[in-house]
Amino acid sequence: MIVAFSLAGFVSVKIAFAVVCWGIGHDSFEAIAGMVASIGLGGWIGIEAYLSFTSWRSHKKVPEFDTSR
């Protein structure tokens, strides 16, 4: 599941960089740096999204108030 979140993060960063590069143009060094940054940021975004998702799911299962008394 973490791979899916990382892939989604990579794709979103890559699309954002592609829009900027399409608008202003770039050379090969910037293309390489953009690819490395996309991998790093995509992985980071994916891990953060996965941890937030699992935290949200674990809090969702626990009732907020104990009404059994």
Secondary structure, DSSP 8 states (H G I E B T S, - for coil): -HHHHHHHHHHHHHHHHHHHHHHH---HHHHHHHHHHHHHHHHHHHHHHHHHHHHHHHHHHS-SS----
